[in-house]
């Protein structure tokens, strides 16, 4: 007997769940695994490797986004939540299991050699339409969760491509500012020579030195901003080995054909996952109202088939029993009221999502139009005139008819115009990416 009890105790102990204690070594192992990169490579790994080789080992924006889809930890969490919501649909389909019941067994009868009992199988009876409403609600919840994952992918795309455009702009701006610093240093040397000949003052030399120092300080500031942008891009892609990014001026000049406003609204209504999620959550709340209202009506909660077991039992010793729920003390009004309030909340959220999308479309479209006009103004007015002035200055300087300081100033203004053009190109590219994020899909090139 003692051996049997020990064996039963061992079996029960083995069936219990034992939560592991916190282990710093496990956290360190997870950390190291993240640093080594994704467990599975993207489908286009061979093409990405070839493209990186062509770009000197650096990733393009398309490759970085493909890697981010497979490697971003935050996106993985959202997609895992969507997978859980999809699995909950099968849970909603499940019915409660029947129970085997043993009643009216008395120990005294068993000792006297006359055991008697009732055996019963009790089967729960779901309310009409409750299972279907529950499954529909679970499906709609899974649809909303998948829409959230699609929204996370949409925002991730915007971050990756926007950071690439920013890196391209900063690198080109640093190059232009480096040229400006060289011009300022040359100007300082020219003024220094004139100071020695007493045709310029120390104040002029000091101002020239200050201008050169300010340019060097701006270069340092831009390099810090570039480092932050590269770090943000690396975090968006996900953990792994250090990466190089192939970002040049083509990132700034990349554009797309912008359709009319009505077409943009129609595409956003079809593509924005937030709108789909809003509708799904309204329908999910309505399904919950149906389930709550069905609980306010009388219904059979279970049916039971009994069999009497005893010395005088016969093949006809069967019985039948049911349980009827009577809504006397509670008509489930509180749950119905709460479910209807949830419907109103989801409808308000749906309207708010639609208003947000409409506002984002209007703002991003207006910003893109303004940025495009700014680029056109610089390319059609400022750049041609500054290039013309630079050509005339170079010719005059070669003929000895122009002060070298004036030629230096014109060249510096030419560099400043190119920097304005770069900033305008980045603003337009950023506005285009913001419009694509507002629409919910890339625009046709």
Secondary structure, 3 states (H helix, E strand, C coil): CHHHHHHHHHHHHHHCCCCCCCCHHHHHHHHHHHHCCCCCCCCCHHHHHHHHHHCCCCECHHHHHHHHHHHCHHHHHHHHHHHHHHHHHHHHHCCCCCEEEEECCCHHHHHCCCCCEEEEEEEECCCCCHHHHHHHHHHHHHHHHHHHHHHHHHHHHHHHHHHHHHHHHHHHHHHHHHHHHHHHHHHHHHHHHHHHCCCCCHHHHHHHHHHHHHHHHHHHHHHHHHHHHHHHHHHHHCCCCCCCECCCCHHHHCCCCCCCHHHHHHHHHHHCHHHHHHHHHHHHHHHHHHHHHHCCCCEEEEEEEEEEECCCCCCCCEEEEEEEECCCCCCCHHHHHHHHHHHHHHHHHHHHHHHHHHHHHHHHHHHHHHHHHHHHHHHHHHHHHHHHHHHHHHHHHHCCCCCHHHHHHHHHHHHHHHHHHHHHHHHHHHHHHHHHHHHCCCCCC
